[in-house]
Amino acid sequence: MTLDRKQLDLEDERTAQKRYRRKVQDRASRPITHQGPRSNFWTGTGLPQKSAMPFGDLVGRVALRQPHELLDGNSDFYIGETRADVDGIQVYSWAAPVACTFFRGHRHHELCDEVAVIRAFEHRGDDIIDFYDEPVCDDVPAQPFHKRVLSVPAAPSHSKMLRPPAAPAPTPSSTPPVPHPRNSLLADTAAASAPSLRAEALLRARLAAPRAKSLAPVLATLQPDQYDLVTVPAMDSMIIEGQPGTGKTIVASHRAAYLVSDETPPENTLDGTVLIVGPTRGYSRHVRTVIARLTGESERVRVLSLPELMRRILGAPVESQSTVSRSWQDVDKDLAMFVRAAITRLKASDIRPTSHNVYEHLRGNGSSGYPVTRNPEWIAYLRNLPPVQDARNMRAHIPLLATIKWEVAKPGDLVGIEHIIVDEAQDVTPLEWLLLASMNEAHAWTLIGDLNQRRSDHTLASWAQVLELLAIPHGDPPVRRLVRGYRSTRPILRYANRLLPAAERAVLAFQEVGPEPTVEKCRQPDLGVTVLRHVTRLQAAHPHGTVAVITADPKPVETVLRREGWVKPRSDLSTWRRAGREVTVAQPDDARGLEFDGVVVAEPADFPQNFGRQGPLYTALTRPNRELAVVHAKPLPERLRKK
């Protein structure tokens, strides 16, 4: 395509974008009216819920090899954030079945075999700034995309276009299970080949751009294997495993939006609420932006970290610390059984169960003749529980208190949950799993994680154990695996993978080229100064991007930052600012699920370990998109010393 021709096409696409956005916004501004069954889902205010309305971006365009009757004789159409007919522009939602023509997944639509070219749009703000054409067949028409005529033809039948043709139903996910050496649920077969790519040029441009502080929609570059997982029907549970940067959080956020979209086929969606559970408040902030964008700020998706969720149940202020305990008994599944036994006993004694008297019943190991447990180890534990007013301020006992509160008085804003998506699922404790199971009314799950990033000996060591605890047969759900890394470069992944068992160090990186990690040894008194020097270097290299320091002990770094005039605002306790620059200083737990252009990992020897594995350090080393620096005064962990 010549430069002049491309510029003309770009102007045409910009005009289409403006008209589409105006149509979407006009529709969103109309008064709320009854829309059918979905309006029967009440918000709790006594009024029907306002229909969710995305912001109005065109994602891409699909050209067929020839005109097709399903398009009323036209040969191309758009994929956008929602369906619209705009001056002859036929736009179909990314959640509609016909969108598989664009995303190239295995969920076949009648038009998939007719596709000639896919055009993916690159946006900046409200405008399309570029597009990338990708031929799909050999016989591409000379002019696959035609300029629009500003007339208003009759819209094609909604049911005809948004429903796939009658055909055998696909499997719950066409992404094949990939064997994993430590998971007995998967067959011992040869490793699957690398998944196909689409919109590769645009994807490379996106990854080269500076990282934002929050996640953004990636519909234009959503990959076929990710699309297949996003569009699994709501009632089909699954486990998704993948190394850092393989797109697990992208799948989690886009899947939540898909499950509540009005454009999703009824057999794939649900009527209730979707809950996304992440590890930290930082994760929640990171993900909420993309959820709001994809759903039009729908109230049918809740995004909460586990600490936030439990504090919401308790009606207490949110705390920023991790809730994983150092004592196995604080988070053991037996505590949930004890809570239910205590409630049953109180009811049998004609005592109305409350959070306070259930907790005190546990502290006393029941009543005379009716103990909660006869196990000496548990008796000692229960009798040593602190008073309830103290326990509420101790992170170790928040899971127990939240479990009690949920069993005796469920908060109204957390009922009606029919699907729970758990990101960083490897860090959920048995007691937390049982709490989530009590909340999940339809018992439908999407569990997403990486057992190599497991951070505590008190969490479950295999997916088989998770399935057993949730009472899900081992053959259902399947375990799917994302294998290609997108966030970090090959040099970063190769360095971080030294911490993994030898059989699990394979690197399939989309970003093949990048700087080798910088490793610098310094004197202990100079640790903070050395870290700040690397922060300054990374900020100069990525002036519009994000930089972070991840360390088990932030004090040396924060002392130097404060001395050099950096300021930490009260509204964000992890961000330091000076002269228009920012740096995030995070402990290992708080860095989960986040990404940055450059990361300095300080003093790796201080990162916690579990059962000989170094999940927190491994997670920290894989947070950067472009550059990694490691600063240490103490000897490095042995595996990082090996070349």
C-alpha positions, 0 to 999 in steps of 0.5 A, spaced: 500 500 500 502 506 497 503 512 503 498 516 499 493 510 499 494 509 506 493 516 508 487 516 505 484 510 508 487 512 515 482 518 514 477 514 512 477 510 518 478 516 523 471 518 520 468 512 521 471 512 528 468 519 530 461 517 527 461 510 531 463 514 537 458 519 537 453 513 535 455 510 542 455 516 546 448 518 543 445 511 545 448 511 552 445 518 553 438 516 552 433 515 558 433 508 561 428 504 559 426 496 560 430 492 556 427 485 557 430 480 562 437 483 563 433 489 566 430 485 572 437 484 575 436 490 580 442 494 583 439 494 590 436 501 589 429 499 587 431 501 580 433 497 574 440 497 573 443 502 567 445 498 561 453 498 561 455 502 555 463 501 553 466 508 551 466 507 543 472 505 540 473 501 533 478 495 534 479 493 527 476 491 521 475 484 517 474 484 509 472 477 506 474 475 499 467 476 496 461 479 498 456 475 503 449 474 504 450 475 511 452 482 510 447 483 505 451 483 500 457 487 503 464 484 504 467 487 510 465 489 517 468 492 523 469 489 530 468 494 536 467 495 543 459 494 542 454 493 536 452 499 532 450 501 525 453 507 523 452 510 516 452 504 513 458 502 517 456 495 520 460 494 527 459 488 531 461 487 538 468 484 540 464 479 545 459 476 539 461 470 536 462 473 529 468 476 532 472 470 532 473 472 524 478 478 527 481 474 533 482 468 529 480 463 535 478 456 534 471 458 536 468 457 528 463 462 525 461 461 518 465 467 516 471 465 518 473 461 512 471 467 508 476 472 511 481 475 506 484 481 511 484 483 518 485 490 520 487 492 527 487 499 529 492 503 534 489 508 538 491 514 541 486 517 546 480 518 542 483 517 535 486 512 530 493 513 529 495 507 525 492 501 522 496 494 521 493 489 515 494 482 516 492 478 510 489 471 512 488 467 505 492 467 498 487 470 494 486 477 497 482 482 493 486 488 490 482 493 494 479 489 500 476 495 504 472 500 500 471 507 502 464 508 506 458 511 502 454 515 507 448 512 506 444 508 511 442 501 508 438 496 512 441 493 518 442 486 517 438 481 522 441 481 529 440 474 530 443 472 523 449 476 525 450 475 532 449 467 532 454 462 529 451 457 524 448 451 527 454 446 528 457 441 533 459 445 539 466 447 540 469 444 547 469 449 553 476 451 550 480 449 544 486 451 547 489 444 548 492 442 555 499 442 555 503 437 559 506 440 565 511 435 569 509 437 576 501 436 575 498 429 575 492 432 572 495 433 565 497 427 560 504 425 559 505 427 552 509 431 548 509 439 549 504 443 544 507 447 539 507 455 540 500 458 539 499 462 533 500 470 533 496 475 530 496 483 529 504 482 530 506 488 528 501 492 532 503 488 538 510 489 537 509 497 537 504 496 543 510 493 547 515 498 545 510 503 548 511 506 555 508 502 561 502 505 564 500 505 571 493 501 570 492 496 565 488 498 558 484 494 554 488 490 549 482 488 544 486 489 538 492 485 540 488 479 544 491 473 541 488 467 539 489 462 545 487 468 549 481 469 546 479 462 546 480 462 554 476 469 554 470 466 551 469 459 554 462 459 557 460 462 564 458 455 567 465 451 564 470 452 570 477 452 568 484 453 571 489 457 567 497 456 568 502 460 565 509 464 567 509 471 568 507 476 562 504 470 558 497 474 559 494 471 565 491 478 567 489 480 560 485 473 560 482 475 567 480 482 566 477 481 559 473 474 561 470 478 566 467 483 561 465 478 556 461 474 561 457 480 563 456 483 556 449 484 553 453 481 546 455 475 549 451 469 547 446 467 552 449 460 553 455 463 554 453 468 559 450 469 566 445 473 570 449 474 576 455 478 578 462 476 576 467 477 582 475 478 580 479 476 586 486 479 586 492 479 591 493 486 592 490 493 592 495 495 587 492 489 583 485 491 584 487 499 581 491 496 576 485 492 573 479 496 575 480 501 569 480 496 564 474 493 567 470 499 567 472 501 560 470 494 557 463 494 561 462 501 561 463 501 569 458 495 569 456 494 577 456 486 575 463 486 575 467 486 582 474 487 582 477 486 589 484 483 592 483 478 598 484 483 603 479 488 600 474 482 600 475 480 607 475 487 610 469 489 605 465 483 609 467 485 615 465 492 614 472 494 616 477 499 613 482 496 608 489 494 610 494 494 605 498 488 607 498 480 605 493 476 609 497 470 608 499 467 615 505 464 618 502 459 622 498 453 618 492 453 623 490 460 622 488 459 614 487 451 615 480 448 612 478 445 619 477 452 621 471 453 616 468 446 619 469 449 626 465 455 624 459 452 621 459 447 627 459 453 632 453 456 629 449 449 629 451 448 636 448 456 638 442 455 634 441 448 637 441 452 644 436 457 641 442 463 641 442 467 635 449 466 632 453 473 631 460 474 629 462 475 636 459 469 640 461 465 634 468 467 635 467 466 643 464 460 642 471 457 638 475 461 643 472 456 649 472 450 644 465 450 645 460 448 651 461 443 656 459 436 653 459 439 646 466 441 644 468 444 637 474 439 637 477 434 641 484 434 638 489 437 643 493 441 638 487 445 635 484 445 643 490 449 644 490 454 638 483 456 639 484 457 647 490 462 645 486 466 640 486 473 642 480 477 644 475 479 638 477 486 638 485 485 638 484 479 632 480 484 627 487 488 627 491 482 626 492 480 619 493 473 621 486 472 623 482 476 618 480 470 614 477 467 620 473 473 622 471 474 615 469 467 614 464 467 621 461 474 618 459 471 612 456 465 615 452 469 620 451 475 616 452 476 608 453 483 606 448 484 601 452 487 596 456 481 595 450 476 594 448 474 587 456 472 585 455 466 580 462 466 577 469 467 581 475 469 577 481 468 582 488 471 579 494 469 583 490 463 585 497 459 587 497 464 593 490 463 596 490 459 602 485 453 604 480 457 609 480 463 603 478 458 598 472 455 602 470 462 604 470 464 596 466 457 595 461 459 600 460 466 596 460 462 589 452 461 588 453 457 581 460 454 583 463 456 576 470 458 577 476 461 573 483 459 577 489 463 574 496 462 577 503 459 576 505 454 582 512 457 581 510 463 584 507 460 590 509 465 596 507 461 602 508 453 605 501 454 607 497 455 600 496 448 596 501 445 592 498 443 586 491 444 582 489 437 584 489 439 592 485 446 590 480 442 586 479 437 591 478 442 596 472 445 592 469 439 591 470 439 583 472 432 580 479 432 577 477 431 570 473 438 570 475 443 570 481 442 565 488 445 566 490 450 560 497 453 559 499 460 556 506 458 554 508 465 550 511 471 554 509 478 552 511 482 558 519 481 559 524 480 554 528 474 553 534 476 557 530 478 563 526 471 562 532 467 561 535 470 568 529 469 572 528 462 570 535 460 573 530 460 579 526 454 576 527 447 576 531 445 570 525 442 567 521 448 567 526 453 564 524 453 557 523 460 554 518 462 549 519 470 549 515 474 544 520 480 545 527 476 543 531 482 544 533 487 550 538 489 554 541 483 559 540 484 566 545 489 570 547 486 576 551 490 581 554 488 588 555 494 593 557 495 600 551 494 605 551 502 607 551 504 599 545 499 598 540 505 597 545 510 594 546 504 588 539 503 588 537 510 586 543 511 581 539 505 577 533 508 578 535 515 575 538 511 569 532 507 568 528 513 568 532 517 563 532 511 559 524 511 559 522 518 561 515 516 559 514 510 562 514 507 569 520 505 574 519 500 580 524 498 586 522 491 589 525 489 595 524 485 602 526 491 606 524 498 603 527 502 609 534 503 606 531 505 599 526 510 602 531 513 607 535 515 601 529 517 597 527 522 602 534 525 603 534 526 596 528 530 596 523 525 594 516 525 597 511 520 598 503 522 598 499 520 603 494 517 598 499 512 595 504 509 600 508 506 594 509 512 590 515 517 591 515 523 587 520 529 585 520 534 579 515 530 575 518 523 576 515 517 580 518 511 582 514 505 586 517 502 592 514 495 593 515 489 597 514 483 594 507 481 596 505 488 593 508 487 586 504 481 584 500 482 578 504 489 576 508 491 571 513 496 569 518 499 564 524 498 568 525 494 575 531 494 580 530 488 585 534 490 591 538 485 596 535 478 593 538 474 599 532 477 603 526 475 599 522 469 603 523 462 600 518 456 601 520 449 601 526 451 597 523 455 592 523 462 591 517 464 588 517 472 591 524 473 588 522 470 581 515 474 581 519 480 582 525 479 577 519 478 572 516 485 573 519 489 568 517 490 560 524 492 558 530 493 563 532 489 570 537 491 575 539 487 581 543 490 586 546 486 592 550 487 598 549 480 600 551 474 596 546 472 591 542 466 591 546 460 588 542 459 582 543 467 580 550 466 581 550 460 576 551 462 569 
